[in-house]
């Protein structure tokens, strides 16, 4: 799978949900998503950009670690608790959308 759109009713992405999905290049997150679990996208090496939804309040430890192509990381405007090493080994720096 290279592209995925998650359902609008989804509020939480579980731990390690997409870990190691090396072909995942594009994901559309639902606007009501509030939490991304630990290691949820760890090692998704084809993912190059992510826009995090406005209701997101928590990003787990190592959530996007090892996403070595992730250059564009757009955080939501509100406060977000970002876990340890959530973006480790990502070439991009999180910025406010």
Backbone as CSV, one residue per row, in Angstrom:
resi,resn,N_x,N_y,N_z,CA_x,CA_y,CA_z,C_x,C_y,C_z
1,UNK,0.841,-1.166,0.000,0.000,0.000,0.000,0.889,1.233,0.000
2,UNK,0.610,2.195,-0.862,1.414,3.416,-0.888,0.631,4.627,-0.401
3,UNK,-0.699,4.594,-0.503,-1.532,5.705,-0.037,-2.673,5.155,0.800
4,UNK,-3.015,5.901,1.850,-4.122,5.469,2.689,-4.851,6.698,3.238
5,UNK,-6.177,6.592,3.305,-7.009,7.617,3.930,-7.716,6.943,5.094
6,UNK,-7.488,7.471,6.275,-8.091,6.880,7.461,-9.506,7.423,7.653
7,UNK,-10.409,6.632,8.225,-11.805,7.047,8.368,-11.976,8.245,9.310
8,UNK,-12.969,9.091,9.031,-13.196,10.295,9.834,-13.509,10.005,11.303
9,UNK,-14.010,8.826,11.601,-14.376,8.492,12.980,-13.180,8.081,13.842
10,UNK,-12.021,7.898,13.237,-10.835,7.442,13.968,-10.299,8.538,14.887
11,UNK,-10.117,8.196,16.173,-9.604,9.155,17.153,-8.179,8.833,17.589
12,UNK,-7.741,7.583,17.413,-6.458,7.129,17.934,-5.813,6.156,16.953
13,UNK,-4.529,6.344,16.702,-3.751,5.374,15.930,-2.908,4.619,16.942
14,UNK,-3.073,3.328,16.997,-2.425,2.500,18.004,-0.923,2.363,17.840
15,UNK,-0.304,1.865,18.887,1.142,1.650,18.903,1.547,0.720,17.761
16,UNK,2.571,1.119,17.061,3.177,0.314,15.988,2.215,-0.021,14.847
17,UNK,1.148,0.739,14.679,0.118,0.446,13.677,0.669,0.318,12.257
18,UNK,1.587,1.180,11.880,2.135,1.164,10.527,3.654,0.955,10.535
19,UNK,4.194,0.485,11.622,5.638,0.291,11.749,6.194,-0.512,10.580
20,UNK,7.218,0.048,9.958,7.914,-0.660,8.894,7.216,-0.694,7.545
21,UNK,6.154,0.080,7.366,5.479,0.143,6.056,6.358,0.968,5.109
22,UNK,7.287,0.331,4.491,8.283,1.022,3.675,7.719,1.609,2.388
23,UNK,6.556,1.145,1.934,5.970,1.689,0.710,4.926,2.775,0.975
24,UNK,4.612,3.042,2.246,3.624,4.070,2.583,4.201,5.451,2.291
25,UNK,3.688,6.093,1.245,4.222,7.397,0.852,3.265,8.542,1.151
26,UNK,1.980,8.236,1.339,1.010,9.298,1.605,-0.087,8.784,2.521
27,UNK,-0.402,9.577,3.553,-1.476,9.215,4.468,-2.301,10.457,4.779
28,UNK,-3.617,10.289,4.743,-4.525,11.371,5.098,-5.115,11.033,6.462
29,UNK,-4.812,11.889,7.429,-5.280,11.672,8.788,-6.618,12.380,8.990
30,UNK,-7.534,11.772,9.748,-8.839,12.392,9.970,-8.727,13.624,10.878
31,UNK,-9.588,14.621,10.675,-9.489,15.862,11.448,-9.741,15.696,12.945
32,UNK,-10.468,14.657,13.342,-10.777,14.461,14.763,-9.768,13.594,15.499
33,UNK,-8.720,13.159,14.811,-7.682,12.340,15.444,-7.066,13.113,16.605
34,UNK,-6.982,12.466,17.785,-6.425,13.151,18.955,-5.086,12.584,19.399
35,UNK,-4.783,11.339,19.023,-3.553,10.733,19.530,-2.937,9.772,18.518
36,UNK,-1.607,9.829,18.437,-0.835,8.887,17.630,0.040,8.113,18.608
37,UNK,-0.126,6.804,18.637,0.565,5.954,19.603,2.056,5.802,19.347
38,UNK,2.724,5.225,20.342,4.172,5.004,20.273,4.535,4.177,19.054
39,UNK,5.527,4.638,18.315,6.047,3.897,17.173,5.055,3.674,16.044
40,UNK,3.971,4.427,16.005,2.903,4.190,15.028,3.398,4.170,13.578
41,UNK,4.338,5.038,13.247,4.844,5.115,11.870,6.357,4.866,11.821
42,UNK,6.883,4.245,12.841,8.322,3.994,12.933,8.836,3.290,11.674
43,UNK,9.842,3.866,11.061,10.498,3.229,9.921,9.730,3.271,8.612
44,UNK,8.749,4.156,8.494,8.038,4.324,7.214,8.918,5.194,6.320
45,UNK,9.853,4.583,5.650,10.912,5.309,4.952,10.478,6.022,3.680
46,UNK,9.285,5.750,3.164,8.815,6.443,1.956,7.945,7.647,2.263
47,UNK,7.558,7.813,3.512,6.697,8.929,3.912,7.514,10.217,3.893
48,UNK,7.128,11.181,3.049,7.938,12.394,2.898,7.311,13.635,3.528
49,UNK,5.996,13.593,3.777,5.353,14.738,4.425,4.157,14.269,5.233
50,UNK,3.851,15.038,6.282,2.701,14.721,7.119,2.107,16.030,7.646
51,UNK,0.791,16.141,7.513,0.080,17.274,8.094,-0.767,16.700,9.215
52,UNK,-0.443,17.099,10.431,-1.138,16.557,11.585,-2.424,17.343,11.826
53,UNK,-3.519,16.643,12.140,-4.828,17.274,12.227,-4.971,18.244,13.406
54,UNK,-5.927,19.165,13.315,-6.071,20.237,14.300,-6.424,19.783,15.712
55,UNK,-7.059,18.624,15.877,-7.449,18.156,17.207,-6.406,17.269,17.877
56,UNK,-5.273,17.051,17.214,-4.228,16.184,17.771,-3.648,16.805,19.036
57,UNK,-3.573,16.000,20.107,-3.022,16.490,21.370,-1.807,15.698,21.831
58,UNK,-1.582,14.512,21.244,-0.470,13.685,21.711,0.154,12.880,20.582
59,UNK,1.491,12.902,20.552,2.282,12.086,19.632,3.181,11.226,20.504
60,UNK,3.055,9.924,20.407,3.799,9.006,21.261,5.290,8.957,20.959
61,UNK,6.022,8.388,21.894,7.458,8.178,21.736,7.726,7.434,20.422
62,UNK,8.741,7.856,19.707,9.205,7.199,18.484,8.138,7.092,17.388
63,UNK,7.071,7.886,17.469,5.940,7.764,16.535,6.362,7.821,15.066
64,UNK,7.278,8.723,14.729,7.733,8.868,13.346,9.241,8.626,13.220
65,UNK,9.850,8.078,14.238,11.294,7.838,14.226,11.674,6.932,13.056
66,UNK,12.795,7.229,12.446,13.280,6.410,11.349,12.571,6.643,10.028
67,UNK,11.738,7.676,9.966,11.095,8.042,8.689,12.098,8.919,7.944
68,UNK,13.042,8.274,7.317,14.207,8.958,6.768,13.925,9.845,5.559
69,UNK,12.716,9.817,5.028,12.333,10.713,3.926,11.409,11.838,4.395
70,UNK,11.047,11.832,5.672,10.077,12.800,6.197,10.707,14.184,6.346
71,UNK,10.423,15.046,5.376,11.016,16.373,5.333,10.048,17.486,5.735
72,UNK,8.751,17.257,5.574,7.757,18.289,5.873,6.814,17.763,6.956
73,UNK,6.885,18.381,8.138,6.096,17.956,9.289,5.309,19.167,9.786
74,UNK,4.010,19.189,9.488,3.159,20.321,9.874,2.365,19.962,11.127
75,UNK,2.695,20.642,12.232,2.002,20.429,13.497,0.705,21.233,13.521
76,UNK,-0.271,20.799,14.313,-1.499,21.586,14.451,-1.221,22.859,15.246
77,UNK,-2.133,23.837,15.189,-1.892,25.115,15.867,-1.928,25.045,17.391
78,UNK,-2.669,24.115,17.961,-2.796,24.033,19.421,-1.647,23.287,20.075
79,UNK,-1.692,23.175,21.413,-0.630,22.460,22.137,-0.655,20.961,21.846
80,UNK,0.531,20.398,21.666,0.674,18.969,21.386,1.782,18.417,22.283
81,UNK,1.489,17.332,22.976,2.486,16.646,23.789,3.251,15.713,22.850
82,UNK,4.521,16.030,22.621,5.345,15.252,21.696,6.278,14.358,22.499
83,UNK,6.143,13.050,22.307,6.924,12.071,23.044,8.398,12.082,22.681
84,UNK,9.165,11.372,23.497,10.609,11.273,23.295,10.932,10.695,21.928
85,UNK,11.850,11.344,21.260,12.377,10.881,19.969,11.278,10.634,18.938
86,UNK,10.168,11.353,19.031,9.038,11.156,18.124,9.438,11.342,16.660
87,UNK,10.400,12.231,16.409,10.836,12.497,15.038,12.327,12.218,14.854
88,UNK,12.869,11.287,15.631,14.293,10.944,15.543,14.626,10.403,14.152
89,UNK,15.744,10.840,13.635,16.258,10.426,12.317,15.339,10.831,11.166
90,UNK,14.565,11.888,11.375,13.767,12.483,10.297,14.507,13.737,9.840
91,UNK,14.687,13.929,8.551,15.424,15.114,8.089,14.663,16.431,8.299
92,UNK,13.344,16.368,8.423,12.542,17.583,8.604,12.420,17.975,10.058
93,UNK,12.085,19.236,10.278,11.857,19.762,11.610,10.377,20.121,11.719
94,UNK,9.705,19.656,12.784,8.290,20.009,12.928,8.077,21.521,12.964
95,UNK,7.028,21.958,12.290,6.673,23.380,12.247,5.172,23.507,12.430
96,UNK,4.739,24.665,12.848,3.305,24.914,12.995,2.681,25.120,11.623
97,UNK,1.518,24.502,11.405,0.818,24.609,10.123,0.284,26.017,9.921
